[in-house]
Amino acid sequence: MEKKNPMLAGLVNMLVPGSGYWYVDRDRGRFLKTFIIAIAAITVIVVLSTLLQNTTGYPLPQGLCMGILLLIVLVPLFRNGQKAAIHHNFVLDSASLYTARQHGNSDAQLAKNQSLRDKGFISEQEYDSRKDSIGGKNKDEKTKPE
């Protein structure tokens, strides 16, 4: 499996509701559910904004009301697409770290911990602790009698 671009997933999910889920995981059920709900919400918003535009005592600039109301649907769609891709990438990273730990690949473990530290997910002390424990495992493996 490959990593997915969160920005692309968000943009695709916003343009065609639910398609971000299809892009990330090929999740047909989530795609259809999101598509149907979002299309219904967009339809309600278009009707509501048209009624609001026509019934106000003072005229609003054309499209302003509809644009603001559509943002209520489109922004969450974008964020949900991003979150799906970020979660997908996190699962892939976790799986590769698990595999690396099972195979004793200390370079991969160090690289993953460095990445977590750089992103701010773990502290400098936690990074040093993990680095020391990885270094200790390597020393133990090298000193084992064969």
C-alpha positions as CSV (number, residue, x, y, z in Angstrom):
1,M,0.0,0.0,0.0
2,E,1.2,3.5,-0.6
3,K,0.8,6.8,1.3
4,K,-1.9,9.1,0.2
5,N,-1.7,12.9,-0.1
6,P,-4.0,14.5,2.5
7,M,-4.5,17.7,0.5
8,L,-5.5,15.8,-2.6
9,A,-7.9,13.6,-0.5
10,G,-9.5,16.7,1.0
11,L,-9.8,18.5,-2.3
12,V,-11.3,15.4,-4.1
13,N,-13.6,14.8,-1.1
14,M,-14.9,18.4,-1.3
15,L,-15.4,18.4,-5.1
16,V,-17.2,15.1,-5.3
17,P,-18.4,14.3,-1.7
18,G,-17.1,11.0,-0.4
19,S,-14.6,10.5,-3.2
20,G,-11.7,11.2,-0.7
21,Y,-12.6,7.9,1.0
22,W,-12.6,6.1,-2.3
23,Y,-9.2,7.6,-3.1
24,V,-7.7,6.7,0.3
25,D,-9.1,3.2,1.1
26,R,-11.4,2.3,-1.8
27,D,-14.2,2.4,0.8
28,R,-17.4,2.1,-1.3
29,G,-19.8,2.2,1.7
30,R,-18.4,5.3,3.2
31,F,-18.2,7.0,-0.3
32,L,-21.9,6.3,-1.0
33,K,-23.0,7.4,2.5
34,T,-21.0,10.6,2.4
35,F,-22.1,11.3,-1.2
36,I,-25.8,10.9,-0.5
37,I,-25.8,12.9,2.8
38,A,-23.7,15.7,1.3
39,I,-25.8,16.0,-1.8
40,A,-28.9,16.2,0.4
41,A,-27.3,18.8,2.6
42,I,-26.1,20.9,-0.4
43,T,-29.6,20.7,-1.9
44,V,-31.2,21.9,1.4
45,I,-28.6,24.7,1.6
46,V,-29.3,25.9,-1.9
47,V,-33.0,26.0,-1.3
48,L,-32.6,27.6,2.1
49,S,-30.3,30.3,0.8
50,T,-32.6,31.0,-2.2
51,L,-35.5,31.5,0.2
52,L,-33.4,33.6,2.6
53,Q,-32.2,35.7,-0.3
54,N,-35.7,36.4,-1.6
55,T,-37.4,36.9,1.8
56,T,-35.0,39.4,3.5
57,G,-36.2,43.0,3.7
58,Y,-32.8,44.1,2.4
59,P,-31.1,42.6,-0.6
60,L,-27.9,40.6,0.0
61,P,-25.2,40.6,-2.6
62,Q,-25.9,37.8,-5.1
63,G,-24.4,34.5,-4.0
64,L,-23.2,35.7,-0.6
65,C,-25.8,33.9,1.4
66,M,-25.4,30.7,-0.6
67,G,-21.6,30.8,-0.5
68,I,-21.5,31.2,3.2
69,L,-24.0,28.4,3.8
70,L,-22.1,26.1,1.3
71,L,-18.9,26.6,3.3
72,I,-20.7,24.9,6.2
73,V,-20.8,21.7,4.2
74,L,-17.6,22.0,2.1
75,V,-15.1,22.8,4.8
76,P,-16.0,19.7,6.9
77,L,-15.9,17.6,3.7
78,F,-12.4,18.9,3.0
79,R,-11.2,18.2,6.6
80,N,-12.7,14.7,6.6
81,G,-10.9,13.8,3.4
82,Q,-7.7,15.1,4.9
83,K,-8.2,13.2,8.2
84,A,-8.9,9.9,6.3
85,A,-5.6,10.3,4.4
86,I,-3.7,11.2,7.5
87,H,-5.1,8.2,9.4
88,H,-4.3,5.9,6.4
89,N,-0.7,7.2,6.4
90,F,-0.4,6.8,10.2
91,V,-1.6,3.2,10.0
92,L,1.0,2.5,7.2
93,D,3.8,4.1,9.3
94,S,2.8,2.1,12.4
95,A,2.7,-1.1,10.4
96,S,6.1,-0.5,8.9
97,L,7.5,0.3,12.4
98,Y,5.9,-2.8,13.8
99,T,7.4,-4.9,10.9
100,A,10.8,-3.3,11.4
101,R,10.7,-4.0,15.2
102,Q,9.8,-7.7,14.5
103,H,12.7,-8.0,12.1
104,G,15.1,-6.1,14.4
105,N,15.8,-3.3,11.9
106,S,17.2,-0.7,14.3
107,D,17.9,1.8,11.5
108,A,14.2,1.9,10.6
109,Q,13.3,2.2,14.3
110,L,15.7,5.1,14.8
111,A,14.4,6.8,11.6
112,K,10.8,6.5,12.7
113,N,11.6,7.8,16.2
114,Q,13.5,10.7,14.6
115,S,10.4,11.5,12.5
116,L,8.1,11.4,15.5
117,R,10.4,13.7,17.4
118,D,10.7,16.1,14.5
119,K,6.9,16.3,14.2
120,G,6.6,16.9,17.9
121,F,4.8,13.7,18.7
122,I,7.4,12.6,21.2
123,S,9.7,14.6,23.5
124,E,13.5,14.8,23.3
125,Q,13.7,12.7,26.5
126,E,11.4,10.0,25.0
127,Y,13.4,10.0,21.8
128,D,16.7,9.6,23.8
129,S,15.1,6.8,25.9
130,R,13.9,4.9,22.8
131,K,17.3,5.5,21.1
132,D,19.1,4.0,24.1
133,S,16.7,1.0,24.2
134,I,17.3,0.3,20.5
135,G,21.1,0.7,21.0
136,G,20.9,-1.7,24.0
137,K,19.1,-4.4,21.9
138,N,21.7,-4.2,19.2
139,K,24.5,-4.7,21.8
140,D,22.7,-7.6,23.3
141,E,22.2,-9.2,19.9
142,K,25.9,-8.8,19.0
143,T,27.1,-10.3,22.3
144,K,24.9,-13.4,22.2
145,P,26.8,-16.6,21.7
146,E,26.0,-18.5,18.6
